[in-house]
Amino acid sequence: MVFLGLTGVVLGMEIGAADQNPATVPWTDSITDHVPGEATAAAIGARTLWLVAHFARRYRRHHATSTDQE
């Protein structure tokens, strides 16, 4: 629940920073200005692989325990 709450706050901050006010800068603009594209692509790829593996393991564990209880 904390993760979802923090995600919502960060998304709200990102949207708020994109309000055309020159005093606020969205994180995506800062990232594209200061982080090489290759590093960003590698980070996105690693996060995607982790997420797929994480959900696969959880679903496997959940279905293994639910069929054992029947």
PyRosetta script that sets phi, psi and omega in degrees:
from pyrosetta import init, pose_from_sequence

init()
pose = pose_from_sequence("MVFLGLTGVVLGMEIGAADQNPATVPWTDSITDHVPGEATAAAIGARTLWLVAHFARRYRRHHATSTDQE")
pose.set_psi(1, -38.3)
pose.set_omega(1, 178.4)
pose.set_phi(2, -62.7)
pose.set_psi(2, -42.7)
pose.set_omega(2, 179.9)
pose.set_phi(3, -58.7)
pose.set_psi(3, -46.2)
pose.set_omega(3, -179.4)
pose.set_phi(4, -65.3)
pose.set_psi(4, -38.2)
pose.set_omega(4, 177.6)
pose.set_phi(5, -63.7)
pose.set_psi(5, -45.7)
pose.set_omega(5, 178.6)
pose.set_phi(6, -64.6)
pose.set_psi(6, -39.0)
pose.set_omega(6, 177.5)
pose.set_phi(7, -60.8)
pose.set_psi(7, -43.2)
pose.set_omega(7, 177.7)
pose.set_phi(8, -62.4)
pose.set_psi(8, -41.8)
pose.set_omega(8, 179.2)
pose.set_phi(9, -63.8)
pose.set_psi(9, -45.7)
pose.set_omega(9, -179.1)
pose.set_phi(10, -63.9)
pose.set_psi(10, -42.2)
pose.set_omega(10, 177.8)
pose.set_phi(11, -63.2)
pose.set_psi(11, -40.6)
pose.set_omega(11, 176.7)
pose.set_phi(12, -61.9)
pose.set_psi(12, -41.4)
pose.set_omega(12, 178.1)
pose.set_phi(13, -64.2)
pose.set_psi(13, -39.8)
pose.set_omega(13, 179.5)
pose.set_phi(14, -64.4)
pose.set_psi(14, -44.4)
pose.set_omega(14, 178.9)
pose.set_phi(15, -66.1)
pose.set_psi(15, -40.7)
pose.set_omega(15, 178.5)
pose.set_phi(16, -63.6)
pose.set_psi(16, -34.4)
pose.set_omega(16, -179.7)
pose.set_phi(17, -74.2)
pose.set_psi(17, -17.9)
pose.set_omega(17, -179.2)
pose.set_phi(18, -91.4)
pose.set_psi(18, 28.7)
pose.set_omega(18, -173.8)
pose.set_phi(19, -87.6)
pose.set_psi(19, 16.5)
pose.set_omega(19, -180.0)
pose.set_phi(20, 71.3)
pose.set_psi(20, 8.1)
pose.set_omega(20, 176.5)
pose.set_phi(21, -83.6)
pose.set_psi(21, 123.5)
pose.set_omega(21, -178.1)
pose.set_phi(22, -66.5)
pose.set_psi(22, -13.9)
pose.set_omega(22, 179.7)
pose.set_phi(23, -80.9)
pose.set_psi(23, -16.1)
pose.set_omega(23, 179.1)
pose.set_phi(24, -114.2)
pose.set_psi(24, 140.6)
pose.set_omega(24, -178.9)
pose.set_phi(25, -128.8)
pose.set_psi(25, 124.4)
pose.set_omega(25, 176.7)
pose.set_phi(26, -63.2)
pose.set_psi(26, 149.7)
pose.set_omega(26, 179.4)
pose.set_phi(27, -59.0)
pose.set_psi(27, -34.9)
pose.set_omega(27, -179.1)
pose.set_phi(28, -62.7)
pose.set_psi(28, -35.8)
pose.set_omega(28, 176.6)
pose.set_phi(29, -67.2)
pose.set_psi(29, -42.8)
pose.set_omega(29, 178.7)
pose.set_phi(30, -63.2)
pose.set_psi(30, -41.1)
pose.set_omega(30, -179.6)
pose.set_phi(31, -64.6)
pose.set_psi(31, -46.5)
pose.set_omega(31, -178.3)
pose.set_phi(32, -68.4)
pose.set_psi(32, -24.6)
pose.set_omega(32, 177.4)
pose.set_phi(33, -78.0)
pose.set_psi(33, -32.5)
pose.set_omega(33, -169.3)
pose.set_phi(34, -116.9)
pose.set_psi(34, -11.8)
pose.set_omega(34, -178.1)
pose.set_phi(35, -115.9)
pose.set_psi(35, 129.9)
pose.set_omega(35, 178.7)
pose.set_phi(36, -60.4)
pose.set_psi(36, 145.3)
pose.set_omega(36, 179.8)
pose.set_phi(37, -56.5)
pose.set_psi(37, -36.5)
pose.set_omega(37, -179.8)
pose.set_phi(38, -64.3)
pose.set_psi(38, -40.7)
pose.set_omega(38, 179.3)
pose.set_phi(39, -67.2)
pose.set_psi(39, -39.4)
pose.set_omega(39, 177.7)
pose.set_phi(40, -64.4)
pose.set_psi(40, -44.0)
pose.set_omega(40, 179.3)
pose.set_phi(41, -62.5)
pose.set_psi(41, -41.3)
pose.set_omega(41, 178.6)
pose.set_phi(42, -64.4)
pose.set_psi(42, -41.4)
pose.set_omega(42, 179.2)
pose.set_phi(43, -65.7)
pose.set_psi(43, -42.3)
pose.set_omega(43, 178.5)
pose.set_phi(44, -64.3)
pose.set_psi(44, -42.7)
pose.set_omega(44, 178.4)
pose.set_phi(45, -63.1)
pose.set_psi(45, -44.0)
pose.set_omega(45, 179.6)
pose.set_phi(46, -64.3)
pose.set_psi(46, -42.4)
pose.set_omega(46, 179.4)
pose.set_phi(47, -64.7)
pose.set_psi(47, -39.7)
pose.set_omega(47, 178.4)
pose.set_phi(48, -64.5)
pose.set_psi(48, -45.5)
pose.set_omega(48, 177.9)
pose.set_phi(49, -61.3)
pose.set_psi(49, -42.9)
pose.set_omega(49, 179.1)
pose.set_phi(50, -61.5)
pose.set_psi(50, -43.8)
pose.set_omega(50, -177.7)
pose.set_phi(51, -63.3)
pose.set_psi(51, -43.4)
pose.set_omega(51, 178.4)
pose.set_phi(52, -62.6)
pose.set_psi(52, -47.4)
pose.set_omega(52, 179.9)
pose.set_phi(53, -63.3)
pose.set_psi(53, -40.6)
pose.set_omega(53, -179.6)
pose.set_phi(54, -61.1)
pose.set_psi(54, -49.8)
pose.set_omega(54, -179.4)
pose.set_phi(55, -67.7)
pose.set_psi(55, -38.5)
pose.set_omega(55, 178.4)
pose.set_phi(56, -60.6)
pose.set_psi(56, -44.1)
pose.set_omega(56, 179.5)
pose.set_phi(57, -65.0)
pose.set_psi(57, -42.6)
pose.set_omega(57, -179.9)
pose.set_phi(58, -65.6)
pose.set_psi(58, -44.3)
pose.set_omega(58, 178.9)
pose.set_phi(59, -63.7)
pose.set_psi(59, -42.1)
pose.set_omega(59, 178.5)
pose.set_phi(60, -60.6)
pose.set_psi(60, -45.7)
pose.set_omega(60, 179.9)
pose.set_phi(61, -64.7)
pose.set_psi(61, -42.2)
pose.set_omega(61, -179.2)
pose.set_phi(62, -64.2)
pose.set_psi(62, -46.5)
pose.set_omega(62, -178.0)
pose.set_phi(63, -71.4)
pose.set_psi(63, -29.4)
pose.set_omega(63, 177.1)
pose.set_phi(64, -68.5)
pose.set_psi(64, -40.7)
pose.set_omega(64, -179.8)
pose.set_phi(65, -76.4)
pose.set_psi(65, -31.9)
pose.set_omega(65, -179.7)
pose.set_phi(66, -72.6)
pose.set_psi(66, -32.6)
pose.set_omega(66, 178.3)
pose.set_phi(67, -78.3)
pose.set_psi(67, -25.9)
pose.set_omega(67, 176.6)
pose.set_phi(68, -70.7)
pose.set_psi(68, -27.9)
pose.set_omega(68, -176.5)
pose.set_phi(69, -82.6)
pose.set_psi(69, -13.6)
pose.set_omega(69, -178.3)
pose.set_phi(70, -76.9)
pose.dump_pdb("model.pdb")
